[in-house]
Amino acid sequence: MSPRAAWRLERLGFTDVYDYVAGKADWLAAGLPTEGAGSAVPRAGSHARRDVATCLPDDSVAVARQRVAASQWNRCVVVNEARVVLGVLDEQALTGGDDVIAEAVMRLGPTTVRADEDLASLHQRMQARRTAAVLVTDPDGRLIGVVTAADANTAGLQ
């Protein structure tokens, strides 16, 4: 919204008016709510599982393993205090010693997509690359969740 429109809305009595400078593309990529014709398109953010196991870089593998056991995914996403994705502990890393810290055994730079990624296109790429799951992040790299190929398939995107 332009500053002029924001001022006009305030003049009309609206009290919660914001000028979102980053724009529509950033809004969509962050997985924020939308309306209109485009909102019906299945997107990665709307199908991302939010119950992903996470740990901090200094957490032990034992802590990460417990969180994975309580989740529905077989990996643990290593994030910082702001939930920015730093790496992933895969099944092999999770079998490591209890006292080893996550940062020492995490896989750096996991593949991520933005929340506005078209789910049908993402599912096709996942099938072509035989990828079981992809992390979904916002434009600042903060974790939103994970989309699995099974979830995309369940959404009717075969």
N, CA, C and O of each residue as an XYZ file, in Angstrom:
632
protein
N       0.859     -1.168      0.000
C       0.000      0.000      0.000
C       0.903      1.229      0.000
O       1.943      1.251      0.659
N       0.508      2.214     -0.721
C       1.293      3.445     -0.792
C       1.085      4.262      0.474
O       0.055      4.132      1.136
N       2.056      5.102      0.816
C       1.889      5.974      1.982
C       0.644      6.857      1.863
O      -0.028      7.136      2.856
N       0.349      7.290      0.639
C      -0.831      8.130      0.428
C      -2.111      7.373      0.805
O      -2.993      7.925      1.463
N      -2.204      6.109      0.385
C      -3.380      5.302      0.715
C      -3.454      5.051      2.219
O      -4.541      5.060      2.797
N      -2.312      4.830      2.849
C      -2.293      4.625      4.301
C      -2.813      5.860      5.021
O      -3.616      5.750      5.947
N      -2.361      7.022      4.602
C      -2.843      8.269      5.209
C      -4.345      8.425      5.011
O      -5.051      8.877      5.912
N      -4.828      8.053      3.839
C      -6.257      8.185      3.557
C      -7.076      7.271      4.462
O      -8.111      7.681      4.986
N      -6.618      6.035      4.647
C      -7.317      5.105      5.528
C      -7.336      5.608      6.969
O      -8.346      5.485      7.663
N      -6.221      6.171      7.412
C      -6.188      6.752      8.760
C      -7.184      7.895      8.876
O      -7.869      8.030      9.889
N      -7.261      8.701      7.855
C      -8.197      9.832      7.838
C      -9.641      9.352      7.915
O     -10.499     10.035      8.474
N      -9.910      8.166      7.348
C     -11.256      7.594      7.376
C     -11.575      6.887      8.692
O     -12.677      6.367      8.867
N     -10.618      6.868      9.613
C     -10.876      6.297     10.930
C     -10.247      4.952     11.220
O     -10.405      4.426     12.322
N      -9.532      4.378     10.251
C      -8.864      3.110     10.516
C      -7.640      3.373     11.391
O      -6.857      4.282     11.115
N      -7.481      2.576     12.443
C      -6.380      2.833     13.376
C      -5.175      1.937     13.143
O      -4.049      2.352     13.415
N      -5.376      0.719     12.646
C      -4.266     -0.198     12.396
C      -3.930     -0.203     10.911
O      -4.349     -1.099     10.179
N      -3.177      0.792     10.470
C      -2.807      0.939      9.066
C      -1.282      0.879      8.971
O      -0.575      1.551      9.722
N      -0.793      0.069      8.045
C       0.646     -0.101      7.890
C       1.029      0.071      6.429
O       0.268     -0.275      5.526
N       2.194      0.599      6.219
C       2.749      0.722      4.886
C       3.780     -0.390      4.742
O       4.917     -0.241      5.191
N       3.397     -1.498      4.124
C       4.286     -2.651      3.979
C       5.229     -2.388      2.815
O       4.879     -2.626      1.659
N       6.395     -1.909      3.114
C       7.347     -1.436      2.113
C       7.915     -2.570      1.261
O       8.203     -2.375      0.080
N       8.075     -3.726      1.843
C       8.727     -4.823      1.114
C       7.920     -5.288     -0.100
O       8.503     -5.790     -1.061
N       6.627     -5.137     -0.081
C       5.816     -5.450     -1.247
C       5.131     -6.797     -1.211
O       5.349     -7.615     -0.317
N       4.290     -7.000     -2.217
C       3.454     -8.194     -2.295
C       4.274     -9.481     -2.412
O       3.947    -10.484     -1.778
N       5.324     -9.457     -3.209
C       6.134    -10.670     -3.398
C       6.737    -11.130     -2.075
O       6.754    -12.326     -1.781
N       7.230    -10.191     -1.283
C       7.800    -10.529      0.021
C       6.712    -11.067      0.949
O       6.935    -12.029      1.683
N       5.544    -10.445      0.913
C       4.418    -10.877      1.733
C       4.069    -12.334      1.429
O       3.907    -13.142      2.344
N       3.956    -12.661      0.152
C       3.632    -14.024     -0.257
C       4.736    -15.005      0.128
O       4.460    -16.107      0.603
N       5.987    -14.595     -0.080
C       7.121    -15.473      0.233
C       7.221    -15.769      1.720
O       7.757    -16.803      2.118
N       6.706    -14.863      2.541
C       6.715    -15.071      3.988
C       5.565    -15.961      4.444
O       5.495    -16.339      5.614
N       4.663    -16.298      3.522
C       3.557    -17.166      3.874
C       2.458    -16.472      4.654
O       1.698    -17.114      5.379
N       2.375    -15.167      4.504
C       1.354    -14.411      5.215
C       0.016    -14.559      4.509
O      -0.014    -14.881      3.321
N      -1.093    -14.332      5.207
C      -2.411    -14.569      4.624
C      -2.710    -13.693      3.412
O      -2.299    -12.535      3.339
N      -3.437    -14.280      2.467
C      -3.833    -13.558      1.255
C      -5.309    -13.794      0.993
O      -5.936    -14.662      1.600
N      -5.843    -13.014      0.089
C      -7.215    -13.211     -0.344
C      -7.288    -12.943     -1.831
O      -6.334    -12.434     -2.419
N      -8.401    -13.277     -2.441
C      -8.556    -13.086     -3.876
C      -8.343    -14.372     -4.634
O      -8.185    -15.440     -4.043
N      -8.340    -14.260     -5.958
C      -8.261    -15.430     -6.835
C      -6.987    -16.243     -6.603
O      -7.042    -17.473     -6.591
N      -5.864    -15.595     -6.423
C      -4.595    -16.295     -6.252
C      -4.465    -17.047     -4.948
O      -3.598    -17.911     -4.818
N      -5.304    -16.738     -3.982
C      -5.180    -17.381     -2.673
C      -5.600    -18.843     -2.694
O      -5.294    -19.581     -1.757
N      -6.297    -19.279     -3.745
C      -6.743    -20.671     -3.837
C      -5.643    -21.603     -4.355
O      -5.785    -22.822     -4.268
N      -4.550    -21.049     -4.894
C      -3.463    -21.860     -5.425
C      -2.715    -22.517     -4.261
O      -2.258    -21.819     -3.355
N      -2.583    -23.855     -4.273
C      -1.839    -24.520     -3.196
C      -0.373    -24.082     -3.207
O       0.293    -24.132     -4.240
N       0.110    -23.658     -2.060
C       1.482    -23.172     -1.912
C       2.215    -23.992     -0.841
O       1.591    -24.607      0.023
N       3.519    -23.986     -0.916
C       4.335    -24.755      0.025
C       4.055    -24.356      1.468
O       3.965    -25.218      2.343
N       3.917    -23.070      1.720
C       3.705    -22.608      3.086
C       2.408    -23.096      3.694
O       2.347    -23.363      4.894
N       1.368    -23.218      2.880
C       0.077    -23.659      3.415
C       0.042    -25.162      3.664
O      -0.845    -25.648      4.365
N       0.990    -25.903      3.102
C       1.044    -27.350      3.307
C       2.270    -27.784      4.108
O       2.543    -28.978      4.232
N       3.000    -26.825      4.645
C       4.200    -27.156      5.427
C       3.810    -27.638      6.816
O       2.968    -27.038      7.485
N       4.427    -28.720      7.233
C       4.242    -29.216      8.600
C       5.005    -28.301      9.544
O       6.193    -28.041      9.357
N       4.312    -27.825     10.548
C       4.942    -26.901     11.500
C       5.595    -27.629     12.679
O       6.349    -27.024     13.441
N       5.310    -28.918     12.829
C       5.805    -29.674     13.985
C       7.194    -30.281     13.750
O       7.471    -31.399     14.182
N       8.038    -29.553     13.081
C       9.388    -30.014     12.766
C      10.255    -29.935     14.018
O      10.216    -28.943     14.745
N      11.027    -30.969     14.261
C      11.962    -30.955     15.383
C      13.073    -29.947     15.093
O      13.649    -29.940     14.005
N      13.364    -29.106     16.070
C      14.439    -28.127     15.929
C      15.349    -28.181     17.147
O      14.960    -28.637     18.223
N      16.561    -27.706     16.945
C      17.498    -27.567     18.055
C      18.427    -26.406     17.749
O      18.532    -25.962     16.606
N      19.092    -25.927     18.772
C      20.090    -24.868     18.620
C      21.442    -25.490     18.304
O      21.637    -26.676     18.572
N      22.375    -24.739     17.749
C      23.686    -25.292     17.400
C      24.428    -25.903     18.584
O      25.176    -26.865     18.410
N      24.234    -25.359     19.785
C      24.939    -25.858     20.971
C      24.211    -26.980     21.694
O      24.726    -27.513     22.677
N      22.998    -27.357     21.217
C      22.281    -28.473     21.821
C      22.996    -29.777     21.484
O      23.638    -29.899     20.441
N      22.874    -30.730     22.370
C      23.513    -32.024     22.147
C      22.698    -32.870     21.175
O      21.509    -32.629     20.963
N      23.348    -33.848     20.599
C      22.667    -34.794     19.714
C      21.593    -35.542     20.499
O      20.548    -35.881     19.943
N      21.836    -35.804     21.782
C      20.839    -36.484     22.614
C      19.554    -35.665     22.696
O      18.461    -36.223     22.602
N      19.671    -34.352     22.869
C      18.502    -33.471     22.920
C      17.787    -33.495     21.572
O      16.562    -33.604     21.518
N      18.546    -33.393     20.492
C      17.962    -33.411     19.148
C      17.240    -34.731     18.894
O      16.150    -34.745     18.322
N      17.840    -35.828     19.312
C      17.244    -37.148     19.116
C      15.893    -37.247     19.840
O      14.939    -37.807     19.298
N      15.811    -36.711     21.050
C      14.551    -36.718     21.806
C      13.481    -35.911     21.075
O      12.323    -36.323     21.017
N      13.863    -34.774     20.521
C      12.897    -33.930     19.813
C      12.405    -34.597     18.532
O      11.235    -34.478     18.170
N      13.307    -35.297     17.852
C      12.916    -36.018     16.638
C      11.939    -37.141     16.996
O      10.964    -37.366     16.279
N      12.195    -37.834     18.085
C      11.311    -38.921     18.509
C       9.902    -38.411     18.799
O       8.924    -39.134     18.606
N       9.799    -37.173     19.260
C       8.494    -36.587     19.585
C       7.820    -35.945     18.374
O       6.668    -35.520     18.464
N       8.522    -35.870     17.245
C       7.966    -35.240     16.047
C       7.538    -36.311     15.053
O       7.586    -37.505     15.348
N       7.122    -35.868     13.879
C       6.716    -36.804     12.844
C       7.674    -36.757     11.656
O       7.302    -37.082     10.529
N       8.899    -36.352     11.924
C       9.902    -36.274     10.869
C      11.182    -36.883     11.397
O      11.413    -36.840     12.606
N      12.026    -37.451     10.548
C      13.208    -38.183     10.989
C      14.482    -37.350     10.993
O      15.583    -37.900     10.999
N      14.343    -36.049     10.990
C      15.500    -35.154     11.020
C      15.258    -34.049     12.035
O      14.140    -33.850     12.509
N      16.338    -33.331     12.358
C      16.228    -32.188     13.258
C      16.851    -30.986     12.563
O      17.991    -31.051     12.104
N      16.106    -29.893     12.485
C      16.589    -28.681     11.832
C      17.329    -27.847     12.872
O      16.788    -27.530     13.931
N      18.557    -27.502     12.559
C      19.364    -26.669     13.456
C      19.084    -25.212     13.106
O      19.317    -24.772     11.980
N      18.579    -24.473     14.092
C      18.221    -23.072     13.905
C      18.903    -22.223     14.970
O      19.332    -22.735     16.004
N      19.000    -20.914     14.710
C      19.501    -20.024     15.751
C      18.318    -19.523     16.574
O      17.192    -19.989     16.399
N      18.576    -18.572     17.474
C      17.530    -18.058     18.361
C      16.390    -17.389     17.592
O      15.267    -17.329     18.090
N      16.660    -16.891     16.395
C      15.631    -16.251     15.561
C      14.956    -17.254     14.621
O      14.163    -16.853     13.770
N      15.254    -18.544     14.757
C      14.730    -19.636     13.926
C      15.245    -19.609     12.488
O      14.614    -20.173     11.593
N      16.388    -18.957     12.261
C      17.025    -18.992     10.945
C      17.678    -20.360     10.781
O      18.413    -20.813     11.659
N      17.408    -21.015      9.653
C      17.931    -22.356      9.397
C      19.435    -22.296      9.157
O      19.915    -21.569      8.287
N      20.170    -23.080      9.950
C      21.623    -23.161      9.815
C      22.069    -24.487      9.215
O      23.067    -24.546      8.497
N      21.333    -25.540      9.509
C      21.710    -26.863      9.030
C      20.669    -27.890      9.421
O      19.615    -27.556      9.962
N      20.984    -29.161      9.135
C      20.077    -30.258      9.443
C      20.871    -31.420     10.013
O      21.976    -31.722      9.560
N      20.286    -32.069     11.020
C      20.836    -33.322     11.525
C      20.047    -34.441     10.872
O      18.853    -34.595     11.130
N      20.711    -35.227     10.022
C      20.026    -36.337      9.367
C      20.095    -37.568     10.268
O      20.618    -37.512     11.381
N      19.563    -38.669      9.772
C      19.497    -39.892     10.580
C      20.881    -40.355     11.028
O      21.043    -40.837     12.149
N      21.871    -40.211     10.161
C      23.231    -40.624     10.525
C      23.788    -39.749     11.643
O      24.376    -40.262     12.594
N      23.608    -38.439     11.538
C      24.106    -37.528     12.580
C      23.422    -37.787     13.915
O      24.032    -37.625     14.972
N      22.156    -38.190     13.868
C      21.408    -38.434     15.101
C      21.829    -39.707     15.817
O      21.434    -39.930     16.961
N      22.628    -40.550     15.159
C      23.139    -41.752     15.812
C      24.459    -41.483     16.523
O      25.037    -42.382     17.135
N      24.933    -40.243     16.440
C      26.205    -39.879     17.071
C      26.138    -39.900     18.588
O      25.093    -40.168     19.180
N      27.264    -39.615     19.194
C      27.374    -39.611     20.652
C      26.453    -38.587     21.294
O      26.202    -37.519     20.736
N      25.955    -38.928     22.469
C      25.014    -38.068     23.171
C      25.553    -36.675     23.470
O      24.794    -35.706     23.479
N      26.850    -36.569     23.712
C      27.433    -35.288     24.122
C      27.927    -34.431     22.952
O      28.353    -33.295     23.157
N      27.874    -34.955     21.756
C      28.301    -34.193     20.579
C      27.291    -33.076     20.347
O      26.084    -33.295     20.451
N      27.783    -31.875     20.032
C      26.850    -30.770     19.785
C      26.381    -30.789     18.323
O      27.090    -31.242     17.424
N      25.191    -30.294     18.128
C      24.562    -30.319     16.799
C      25.421    -29.647     15.742
O      25.552    -30.163     14.632
N      26.001    -28.518     16.067
C      26.796    -27.764     15.093
C      27.952    -28.581     14.531
O      28.363    -28.375     13.389
N      28.477    -29.507     15.327
C      29.637    -30.300     14.901
C      29.280    -31.343     13.852
O      30.146    -31.756     13.080
N      28.016    -31.780     13.806
C      27.651    -32.864     12.896
C      26.529    -32.500     11.926
O      26.076    -33.350     11.160
N      26.078    -31.248     11.951
C      24.971    -30.858     11.066
C      25.433    -30.749      9.622
O      26.591    -30.439      9.344
N      24.496    -31.012      8.702
C      24.742    -30.795      7.278
C      24.413    -29.334      6.998
O      23.296    -28.880      7.247
N      25.383    -28.612      6.483
C      25.209    -27.185      6.222
C      24.405    -26.940      4.951
O      24.395    -27.767      4.038
N      23.737    -25.803      4.906
C      23.072    -25.341      3.691
C      22.023    -26.258      3.116
O      22.090    -26.589      1.932
N      21.042    -26.689      3.919
C      20.004    -27.535      3.350
C      19.166    -26.763      2.329
O      19.049    -25.540      2.403
N      18.595    -27.486      1.392
C      17.735    -26.878      0.381
C      16.476    -26.338      1.045
O      15.858    -27.007      1.873
N      16.107    -25.117      0.670
C      14.886    -24.504      1.184
C      14.104    -23.889      0.035
O      14.656    -23.586     -1.023
N      12.814    -23.713      0.260
C      11.960    -22.985     -0.673
C      11.181    -21.956      0.137
O      11.082    -22.057      1.360
N      10.643    -20.989     -0.545
C       9.823    -19.966      0.108
C       8.374    -20.448      0.205
O       7.954    -21.358     -0.509
N       7.637    -19.822      1.096
C       6.254    -20.227      1.366
C       5.349    -20.071      0.157
O       4.348    -20.781      0.052
N       5.668    -19.162     -0.762
C       4.794    -18.939     -1.918
C       5.085    -19.874     -3.082
O       4.476    -19.741     -4.144
N       5.992    -20.807     -2.905
C       6.326    -21.771     -3.957
C       5.074    -22.560     -4.345
O       4.379    -23.096     -3.483
N       4.796    -22.625     -5.632
C       3.659    -23.388     -6.140
C       3.856    -24.859     -5.785
O       4.870    -25.457     -6.147
N       2.893    -25.438     -5.081
C       3.033    -26.802     -4.582
C       3.109    -27.834     -5.703
O       3.837    -28.819     -5.579
N       2.379    -27.629     -6.781
C       2.419    -28.581     -7.895
C       3.812    -28.620     -8.530
O       4.345    -29.697     -8.801
N       4.393    -27.455     -8.765
C       5.741    -27.394     -9.349
C       6.775    -27.980     -8.397
O       7.683    -28.698     -8.817
N       6.629    -27.668     -7.114
C       7.552    -28.206     -6.115
C       7.457    -29.720     -6.071
O       8.477    -30.406     -6.013
N       6.247    -30.244     -6.096
C       6.069    -31.694     -6.056
C       6.724    -32.364     -7.266
O       7.354    -33.412     -7.121
N       6.583    -31.779     -8.444
C       7.218    -32.332     -9.645
C       8.736    -32.351     -9.500
O       9.378    -33.344     -9.842
N       9.314    -31.264     -8.997
C      10.774    -31.218     -8.792
C      11.212    -32.247     -7.757
O      12.249    -32.890     -7.918
N      10.427    -32.402     -6.697
C      10.771    -33.380     -5.664
C      10.749    -34.793     -6.240
O      11.623    -35.601     -5.928
N       9.764    -35.094     -7.075
C       9.699    -36.413     -7.706
C      10.888    -36.630     -8.639
O      11.519    -37.687     -8.612
N      11.191    -35.630     -9.463
C      12.294    -35.756    -10.420
C      13.634    -35.958     -9.710
O      14.501    -36.674    -10.212
N      13.800    -35.340     -8.562
C      15.074    -35.432     -7.818
C      15.031    -36.477     -6.720
O      16.001    -36.657     -5.985
N      13.906    -37.162     -6.612
C      13.709    -38.190     -5.574
C      13.990    -37.622     -4.176
O      14.715    -38.205     -3.371
N      13.385    -36.466     -3.933
C      13.531    -35.780     -2.654
C      12.287    -36.038     -1.822
O      11.167    -35.823     -2.284
N      12.485    -36.497     -0.598
C      11.349    -36.842      0.261
C      10.757    -35.627      0.968
O       9.573    -35.622      1.305
N      11.576    -34.594      1.196
C      11.082    -33.437      1.948
C      11.942    -32.211      1.653
O      13.123    -32.325      1.325
N      11.319    -31.033      1.778
C      12.013    -29.763      1.562
C      11.592    -28.797      2.666
O      10.417    -28.711      3.021
N      12.574    -28.074      3.202
C      12.280    -27.071      4.222
C      11.666    -25.828      3.592
O      12.039    -25.434      2.487
N      10.739    -25.224      4.287
C      10.102    -23.989      3.850
C      10.536    -22.890      4.810
O      10.397    -23.021      6.026
N      11.066    -21.795      4.246
C      11.519    -20.674      5.065
C      10.918    -19.375      4.546
O      10.415    -19.307      3.424
N      10.981    -18.355      5.380
C      10.540    -17.030      4.932
C      11.720    -16.333      4.245
O      12.812    -16.900      4.206
N      11.540    -15.134      3.708
C      12.631    -14.465      2.992
C      13.870    -14.172      3.844
O      14.951    -13.936      3.304
N      13.717    -14.187      5.161
C      14.862    -13.972      6.048
C      15.514    -15.274      6.477
O      16.431    -15.265      7.298
N      15.047    -16.404      5.928
C      15.642    -17.698      6.235
C      15.099    -18.353      7.494
O      15.642    -19.362      7.943
N      14.028    -17.796      8.079
C      13.428    -18.385      9.281
C      12.549    -19.564      8.894
O      11.802    -19.512      7.917
N      12.654    -20.615      9.673
C      11.922    -21.850      9.416
C      10.417    -21.655      9.559
O       9.939    -21.127     10.564
N       9.681    -22.085      8.546
C       8.219    -22.145      8.610
C       7.803    -23.589      8.859
O       6.932    -23.852      9.688
N       8.422    -24.526      8.144
C       8.092    -25.936      8.306
C       8.744    -26.777      7.234
O       9.738    -26.376      6.629
N       8.175    -27.948      7.004
C       8.695    -28.868      5.999
C       7.534    -29.390      5.158
O       6.461    -29.700      5.677
N       7.767    -29.480      3.853
C       6.800    -30.094      2.940
C       7.369    -31.443      2.532
O       8.497    -31.535      2.050
N       6.576    -32.485      2.731
C       7.003    -33.807      2.300
C       6.334    -34.151      0.979
O       5.271    -33.626      0.648
N       6.970    -35.036      0.235
C       6.396    -35.478     -1.039
C       5.056    -36.158     -0.794
O       4.132    -36.035     -1.597
N       4.958    -36.873      0.319
C       3.695    -37.546      0.648
C       2.585    -36.528      0.899
O       1.450    -36.734      0.471
N       2.902    -35.442      1.584
C       1.895    -34.406      1.839
C       1.464    -33.743      0.537
O       0.278    -33.484      0.332
N       2.416    -33.472     -0.335
C       2.077    -32.866     -1.626
C       1.206    -33.817     -2.442
O       0.272    -33.387     -3.119
N       1.512    -35.095     -2.376
C       0.717    -36.094     -3.081
C      -0.694    -36.164     -2.498
O      -1.671    -36.264     -3.240
N      -0.799    -36.110     -1.178
C      -2.091    -36.131     -0.505
C      -2.935    -34.933     -0.889
O      -4.163    -35.013     -0.923
N      -2.266    -33.812     -1.181
C      -2.981    -32.601     -1.576
C      -3.542    -32.712     -2.996
O      -4.107    -31.757     -3.529
N      -3.376    -33.894     -3.599
C      -3.954    -34.132     -4.913
C      -3.067    -33.684     -6.061
O      -3.552    -33.415     -7.160
N      -1.767    -33.604     -5.807
C      -0.847    -33.124     -6.835
C       0.025    -34.277     -7.310
O       1.194    -34.361     -6.934
N      -0.510    -35.142     -8.107
C       0.250    -36.301     -8.562
C       0.895    -36.072     -9.902
O       1.572    -36.960    -10.421
